[in-house]
Amino acid sequence: MRITAFTLMAALGATGCAHSTVTKPEPTSSVQAEARKPIPPPEGSKLVSGTLEAFNAACSADLERARAQIASLKSLKASDGRAILEAYDEATAALGASLNRSSLTREVHPQAAFRDAARACEQKADALNVDISQDRGVYDALSAVDLSQADAPTRYWMERTLLEFRRAGVDRDDATRAKVKALNEEILKLGQTFTQNISEDVRKVELDPKELIGLPQDFIDGHKPGANGKVVITTNYPDYFPFMTYARDGKAREKVWRTYRQRAHPKNQPVLEQLIAKRHELATLLGYPTWAAFVTETKMTRTQQVAADFIDKVAATAERRAKQEYADLLARKQKDDPKATTVEPWDQDYYEDRLKAEKLGFDSQAMRAYFEYGRVKQGVMDITSRMWGITYVPVKDAAVWHPDVEAYDVMENGTLLGRIFLDMHPREDKYKHAAQFDLVAGQAGKRYPEGALVCNFPRTGALMTQDEVETFFHEFGHLLHHVFAGRQQWKGITGIATEWDFVETPSMLLQQWATHPAILQQFARHHETGEVIPAAMVEKLRASKEFGKGLWTRRQMFLAAVSLDYYSRAPGFDTTEALEKQQEKLSPFRHEYRDGTHFQLAFGHLKGYSAAYYTYVWSLVIAKDLETEFQKNGYLDTATTMKYRKTVLEPGGSKPAAELVKDFLGRPYGFEAYRAYIDQQ
């Protein structure tokens, strides 16, 4: 999962102003450009880890710098095309600095006052962003620039920028623009509240120690009974997922499952309803039939119908497999309970694990012994270092926001590429899932990219699940994409600036490395004996990955359909009832939402991805096609990994994502590799 500060920039219409010209730059590389002008060292974390006064002052300074650049832009003559673009670029860079810093701070800072200040800064920056997006003077100046002699990335950047201005209503009358601004402000506040209610609502279940039977010993050792003789299980990932996978007691699993699906209830019920209503109002005000139509316009899909058709296509592709997997789960459950006629949702993970152990000889608990956190972390870094010719140098004196956080400079042949931060372990009031956050957007000749991984993995010495190892690879894929793409000319195309339904593709691809024997044997060693993970065990892992793939895919399409459906209709509907209808269509689990649970209220993607949760599997479809090149040439083949870095990762958002993929594959991407992956036995 990737989280970045992104806002609504838009406007509509063109002008008849005289055009100035932007000439194509000399064909020098960004590295050469950087060499001509020293870049300040990466120090983006200082403000996150410094004083509250400095944090607030930096927010104010960024916003003032943005305002000053906009004022400068509007004062320039039409003949000053290059200066107009540079002023706009500086303004968006200043806004981006504030938004990125605030987005990370509100999710990770241990002090509530800092988190509140970050939310306040975000609101101010977003409000200014909306003001700029509705400023006809800015739009007129940008649209008057003659780009006929500009390079392709500059033309593409401006094409997308002017479209976003049009999507913000810059061509509308004063009353409409004022309404758009007010709606955006409401939506931003609602989104922040929705997310905050989820992150701050950590629930607990008290259980008898005997209800932990089946859990790994290290898990049991880490959950000692309290004074009342009860063991506390929280809804945080490190508790929830192992419990659902290993606990033998079905009633205990149900208890934990229900508690997990009550998070943010009832607080988020009115928040979600208002978020849906305000987004619909904004979309229709701007001339779109629905928020889903508005959102998909700038994605690879382009329309909500293409997104809906994609969901149906993937769901149909996985249907046969999912039905067989459900039947297998039920048959296995009936060995424990001969009267069982259904598999409950709290049974799925447990019986999948049992089938994998009994039919395939795959013991997920035994595999955990090879995934001690410290070794996994070093392994991920060693593998990616080998793939892309980079090294990670610890920065011992880096300013960090919590003692757990580690900082590394990413180097290539003595050249600094950027800085990364690893905030990897759970704590109170911290983001509860796993995601990559931008801290600083790199830009050629101006600044180094800085990014952070924010996860909730066990600490050094503790053991990870294989799923957590995959998540580590996945999120690290986002992080390196951010670093490698951080040397474009313009802020608007630097970093992970592709269409939103492509941003998961590089991370979806890299997580495939976490199931290959040649990769895992580089770092996976038994935490007690030091034995390298046996190839036979990895092959059993790969076989086990095949089981459950159909159900997982249908689950993803269910979530995607809920996301698209909520934003494809007029507001005022019952979100639980709408969710149930999608479940009946796409999921075999019939009792998940008819019994007082409220999963949608903690479905955080309804805020960020809104209608576009389908993007995860859309990205996976493309990733599976990209993987065919590595299957042919080897997953550590330097020529292939470097070609991929140069054609897909480094260009950032300088061209459409479909072109990036074509540059690597030598052809347009297709669906067949994904279909083969689903059908693979």
Beta strands, then each sheet from edge to edge (+ up, - down):
strand 1: 2-3
strand 2: 20-21
strand 3: 145-146
strand 4: 204-207
strand 5: 231-234
strand 6: 391-394
strand 7: 406-412
strand 8: 415-423
strand 9: 435-440
strand 10: 450-454
sheet 1: 1+ 9+ 10- 8- 7+ 6-
sheet 2: 2+ 3+
sheet 3: 4+ 5-
end
